[in-house]
Amino acid sequence: MRRLLAGSLALLLLLSGCARRPERADDGARWEEDWEMLGSVMGVEAPGHELRLLDNASVLAGEDTYYATWVVGEGAPYTNADGEATELYPAQLYLLLYGCADAAQAEQTVGDWLARERGQYAVLETQEQTHNAQPYTVLVYDVVSETNPYARGASAFGVLGRYAIAAEFTCTADYEGDAAEVLSDVLDGCHYSAAADK
């Protein structure tokens, strides 16, 4: 999943833009101004757990893809398996909202992501969870790759209309928090637009 997100990020960083804010979430709650927007479809409350927003990038010109990342702690210089210099944080959270042609394609996309995650990580647990009326398949796993600096994590995948949603929280061995608990709290703070065109 990290390679998928990293590849998407390269495109997403080219353009950024502001999305229009809905008036109400699907559950009828007032859409808050301080929610971080992913397009005009998803709003994210401040996630807590010492996570701070690192970037919110959007490709709006025909791509309909939205991506944001939060991190915990200070970054340290790190060279990844491709020889690229980057910053390594004790923990990080990715949220990806990927627009598809229709709900069937969104379902297929989520199925592909789940298969990739199960092939990449040592999955310890799979759960079906619902957060703010949005269903997700959640994987909790250990990272067993020699090239991945993270030790464990939790990922969630869901379909919202014609959108595929991916959320991934990964952390180093030194991070003391519970990855599944952090991800659950983040998903509890995600809200969805009642807009008919989603």
N, C-alpha and C positions, 0 to 999 in steps of 0.2 A: 504494500500500500504506500509506503514512503516513496518508492520510485515513481508510482503513479502521481502522487501529490507533488513530488519534486519536479517531474516533467510538466505537470500542469502549471506549477508556480512560474516556470520560465516564461510561459505565455502570459500568465496573469499579471506579471509585473510590468508588462509593456504598457498597459493602460489601467487607469483607475478612475472611478467616477462615483457620484453620489446617487443613490437610489431614492425614489420617492417613498415616503413613509405612509403606510396604510393608517387609517384611523383606528381600526380595531383588529385584534387577533381573532383567530378562528373560534376561540372560547368566549368571545364577547368582551374580553378585557381591553381596556384602553391601551393603544400602542404608545409605549413610553419613548420620549425623546432620547434618553440615554442608552437605549438598546443599540448594540452594534448591528448594523444592517448587512445582510447578505442579499444583494439584489433588493427587490421590493417584496420578497416572499418570506424571509426569515429574519427575526430579530433575536439577539442574544444578550441576555442580562450579563452584567459583570460577573465572571465565573467564580470569583473567590479563590480559595486555596492558594493565594499568593500569585495567581496567574495574572500577567499583564499583557495587554495587546502589543504584539510586535509588528503586525502588518495586516492590512485588509486590502486586498487587491481584487479588482474586478475587470473582466474583459466584457464590455457591454456591446461592442459593435458586432453583433451577429453571433457571438459566442454563447451568451446566456449562462456563463459559468462564474461562480463567486467563491472566493477562498479567503480565509482568515486564519491567522496563527497567533497563539498566546504562548508565553514562556514563563517558567519559574526560575528565579535566581539570576545570576550573572553568567554571561556567555564566556567560554574559554576558547581560544583558537583550536581548531580541529581540521585535519585534512581527511576528507572522506575517501572511499574506496576508488573513486574516479580521479583522485589526485587534486580535487578542488578544495581550496581553503574556505572554511565556514566557521560558524560559531556553534559550540556545543553547550546546551543548557541542561541543568539537572532534570528538567521535565519540560515537555512541550505538548501543546494541543493544536490539532489541525481541524478545521471545519471546511468541508467542501460541499457546495450546492451546485449540482451539475444538471443543466437543462437538457432534456431529451425531446425527441419529436412527439412522443406520447407516453402514456403510462406503461404500455407494454415494453417499450425500449428502456424506460427507467427501471422496470423490474429486471430486465436482462442485464443492465449495467450493474445493478446491485448484486445479482447472482455472480457475475464475473468478478466483482471486487471480493465477495466472500470466498470464492474459490482461490483467488490469489492469496488472500490473508491466510487461509488454512494451509496453503502450500508453503508459505514463508515462515510461519511461526509455529511454536509448539503450543497448540490451543489446549488450555486447561479446562475451560468451561464455555458453553454456548447457552445463551439465555434469550428468550423473547421478552422484551420489556416495552412498556408504554410510558411515554413522558409527554404531558400536556396533550393527551389524546393522539399522539403520533407514535405508531409502532416502530420498533427497531429490533434487529437481530444484533446481539452484543456478544463479542468474543473477548475472553480474558486469556492472556497468553504470556509465555516466556519467549524472549528473543534468543534464538540459538545460533545466530549468524556471527562469524568471526569478523565481519566487516561492518556490523551495525553496533554503534557505541551504546545503544540502549539495552537494558536488561529485561524489561517487562513492559506490559501495557494492556490497554483495553481499547477496542474499536466498536463502533456502532454503525449500522447501515440501515437505511430506510428509504421508502418511496413516498413522496408527497406530490400527488398529482402526476405531472410529467417530469418531476425533478427526482434525481437520485441524491441522497444525502449520505455523506461519510464523515464520521467524527473519529479521531484517533488521539489517544493520550498515551504517550510513551515516556519512560523515565529511566534514569541510570540506576545502578545497584545501590548507590548512596542515598537516593531519594527515599524519604521515610513514609510518604503518603501511600494510600491505597489507590491504585490506578482505577479500579472499577468504581470505587466510591466517588472519586473525583469526576470521572466521566458521567456517572449517573447524575450528580449535582449539576453539571454543565447542561446536560440534556433537559433537566427540570427547568432550567432557565432559558430554554429555546422556545420561541413563540412563532406562530405561522400566520401568514396573511389570510384573510377571508376573501381575498380577491378571486373572482371567478376565473380569471385567465391563468391561474397557476397550473 
